Amino acid sequence: MRVGVMADSHDRVPAVAEFIRQMAEAGVTMVLHAGDYCSPFVLKPFEDAHMTLAGVFGRNDGDPEGLSTRASAGLGLELFESPHSFDVGGERILIVHDIGDVQKRSLEAHSIVIHGFTHQQEMKTRGDTLILNPGETCGWLFGTPQAAILDLDSKQVEFLSLDPALWKH
Protein backbone atom coordinates (compact mmCIF):
# COMPACT_ATOMS: atom_id res chain seq x y z
CA MET A 1 0.00 0.00 0.00
CA ARG A 2 1.30 3.45 -0.95
CA VAL A 3 0.35 6.52 1.08
CA GLY A 4 1.03 10.19 0.56
CA VAL A 5 2.80 12.12 3.29
CA MET A 6 2.52 15.88 3.87
CA ALA A 7 3.24 18.40 6.60
CA ASP A 8 3.27 22.16 7.04
CA SER A 9 0.76 23.10 4.33
CA HIS A 10 0.29 26.61 5.78
CA ASP A 11 -2.70 27.45 3.54
CA ARG A 12 -0.82 26.88 0.25
CA VAL A 13 -3.86 25.37 -1.51
CA PRO A 14 -2.37 25.22 -5.04
CA ALA A 15 0.64 23.21 -3.81
CA VAL A 16 -1.59 20.87 -1.78
CA ALA A 17 -3.82 20.33 -4.82
CA GLU A 18 -0.86 19.62 -7.11
CA PHE A 19 0.65 17.09 -4.70
CA ILE A 20 -2.72 15.36 -4.33
CA ARG A 21 -2.97 15.20 -8.13
CA GLN A 22 0.51 13.67 -8.41
CA MET A 23 -0.17 11.23 -5.58
CA ALA A 24 -3.47 10.10 -7.10
CA GLU A 25 -1.69 9.49 -10.43
CA ALA A 26 0.82 7.34 -8.52
CA GLY A 27 -1.98 5.21 -7.05
CA VAL A 28 -2.13 6.84 -3.62
CA THR A 29 -5.58 6.84 -2.00
CA MET A 30 -4.66 8.10 1.48
CA VAL A 31 -2.53 10.99 2.78
CA LEU A 32 -0.98 11.15 6.23
CA HIS A 33 -0.48 14.78 7.32
CA ALA A 34 1.73 15.94 10.22
CA GLY A 35 -0.03 19.23 10.91
CA ASP A 36 0.01 22.96 10.28
CA TYR A 37 -2.81 23.14 7.75
CA CYS A 38 -3.64 26.58 9.22
CA SER A 39 -7.16 27.27 7.86
CA PRO A 40 -10.08 24.96 7.03
CA PHE A 41 -10.08 25.90 3.33
CA VAL A 42 -6.79 24.00 2.83
CA LEU A 43 -8.80 20.76 3.14
CA LYS A 44 -10.76 21.51 -0.05
CA PRO A 45 -8.28 19.78 -2.40
CA PHE A 46 -8.66 16.57 -0.36
CA GLU A 47 -12.45 16.84 -0.66
CA ASP A 48 -12.34 17.62 -4.38
CA ALA A 49 -10.07 14.65 -5.11
CA HIS A 50 -11.94 12.30 -2.72
CA MET A 51 -8.55 11.64 -1.07
CA THR A 52 -8.63 10.05 2.37
CA LEU A 53 -6.76 12.09 4.97
CA ALA A 54 -5.54 11.14 8.43
CA GLY A 55 -3.59 13.81 10.24
CA VAL A 56 -2.78 15.70 13.39
CA PHE A 57 -2.97 19.34 14.32
CA GLY A 58 0.17 21.48 14.40
CA ARG A 59 1.10 24.57 16.35
CA ASN A 60 -0.01 27.01 13.64
CA ASP A 61 -3.50 25.69 13.07
CA GLY A 62 -5.36 28.91 13.76
CA ASP A 63 -8.85 27.42 13.54
CA PRO A 64 -8.73 23.85 14.90
CA GLU A 65 -12.48 23.85 15.48
CA GLY A 66 -13.12 24.89 11.88
CA LEU A 67 -10.65 22.27 10.63
CA SER A 68 -12.38 19.58 12.73
CA THR A 69 -15.81 20.65 11.53
CA ARG A 70 -14.75 20.64 7.87
CA ALA A 71 -12.95 17.30 8.27
CA SER A 72 -15.95 15.67 9.94
CA ALA A 73 -18.21 16.92 7.14
CA GLY A 74 -16.08 15.23 4.46
CA LEU A 75 -15.94 11.49 4.02
CA GLY A 76 -12.54 10.05 4.80
CA LEU A 77 -11.04 13.13 6.49
CA GLU A 78 -9.89 12.67 10.10
CA LEU A 79 -7.85 15.06 12.23
CA PHE A 80 -6.51 14.23 15.68
CA GLU A 81 -4.56 15.88 18.45
CA SER A 82 -0.81 15.34 18.10
CA PRO A 83 0.61 12.76 18.61
CA HIS A 84 -1.73 10.14 17.16
CA SER A 85 -1.00 6.42 16.87
CA PHE A 86 -2.89 3.99 14.63
CA ASP A 87 -2.51 1.00 12.29
CA VAL A 88 -2.52 1.27 8.50
CA GLY A 89 -1.61 -1.47 6.05
CA GLY A 90 -0.29 -3.69 8.84
CA GLU A 91 2.07 -1.00 10.17
CA ARG A 92 1.91 0.78 13.54
CA ILE A 93 2.20 4.46 12.65
CA LEU A 94 2.72 7.52 14.83
CA ILE A 95 1.94 10.95 13.40
CA VAL A 96 3.23 13.90 15.39
CA HIS A 97 3.76 17.52 14.45
CA ASP A 98 6.94 18.14 16.47
CA ILE A 99 8.94 14.97 17.04
CA GLY A 100 10.53 16.67 20.06
CA ASP A 101 7.19 16.23 21.84
CA VAL A 102 7.54 12.42 21.85
CA GLN A 103 9.75 10.31 24.09
CA LYS A 104 12.22 7.92 22.46
CA ARG A 105 10.41 4.90 23.93
CA SER A 106 7.18 5.95 22.21
CA LEU A 107 8.98 6.35 18.87
CA GLU A 108 10.41 2.84 19.07
CA ALA A 109 6.95 1.35 19.72
CA HIS A 110 6.03 2.21 16.10
CA SER A 111 7.29 0.91 12.79
CA ILE A 112 6.81 4.33 11.16
CA VAL A 113 6.89 7.85 12.62
CA ILE A 114 5.79 10.80 10.50
CA HIS A 115 6.49 14.34 11.64
CA GLY A 116 6.74 17.90 10.41
CA PHE A 117 7.56 21.17 12.17
CA THR A 118 11.12 21.68 10.86
CA HIS A 119 9.94 22.17 7.25
CA GLN A 120 12.89 20.05 6.05
CA GLN A 121 12.74 16.68 4.31
CA GLU A 122 14.39 13.96 6.33
CA MET A 123 14.35 10.20 6.45
CA LYS A 124 16.21 8.09 9.00
CA THR A 125 15.85 4.89 10.93
CA ARG A 126 16.16 4.30 14.63
CA GLY A 127 16.32 0.56 15.19
CA ASP A 128 13.44 -0.87 13.15
CA THR A 129 11.55 2.45 13.10
CA LEU A 130 11.41 4.60 9.95
CA ILE A 131 11.25 8.29 10.84
CA LEU A 132 10.02 10.54 8.03
CA ASN A 133 9.57 14.27 7.61
CA PRO A 134 8.14 14.97 4.13
CA GLY A 135 9.30 18.60 4.18
CA GLU A 136 7.14 21.69 3.82
CA THR A 137 4.17 21.30 1.51
CA CYS A 138 3.86 25.10 1.44
CA GLY A 139 7.38 25.96 0.30
CA TRP A 140 7.18 29.23 2.24
CA LEU A 141 10.43 28.93 4.22
CA PHE A 142 12.77 27.18 1.80
CA GLY A 143 11.15 28.01 -1.55
CA THR A 144 10.33 24.49 -2.73
CA PRO A 145 7.04 22.77 -1.90
CA GLN A 146 7.74 19.19 -0.80
CA ALA A 147 5.89 16.00 0.08
CA ALA A 148 6.51 12.25 -0.10
CA ILE A 149 5.03 8.92 -1.07
CA LEU A 150 5.66 6.04 1.31
CA ASP A 151 5.30 2.38 0.35
CA LEU A 152 4.13 0.73 3.57
CA ASP A 153 5.14 -2.75 2.41
CA SER A 154 8.78 -1.96 1.54
CA LYS A 155 9.17 1.24 3.62
CA GLN A 156 10.61 2.89 0.52
CA VAL A 157 10.16 6.66 0.32
CA GLU A 158 9.83 8.75 -2.83
CA PHE A 159 10.38 12.42 -2.10
CA LEU A 160 8.35 14.85 -4.21
CA SER A 161 9.02 18.51 -4.90
CA LEU A 162 7.50 21.15 -7.12
CA ASP A 163 9.65 23.26 -9.44
CA PRO A 164 10.68 26.32 -7.36
CA ALA A 165 10.58 28.55 -10.47
CA LEU A 166 6.82 27.93 -10.69
CA TRP A 167 6.22 28.45 -6.97
CA LYS A 168 7.96 31.72 -6.15
CA HIS A 169 6.45 33.68 -3.29
Summary of the structure (lengths in Angstrom):
residues: 169
radius of gyration: 14.4
end to end distance: 34.4
largest distance: 41.7
contacts: 601
relative contact order: 0.20
helix: 26%
strand: 33%
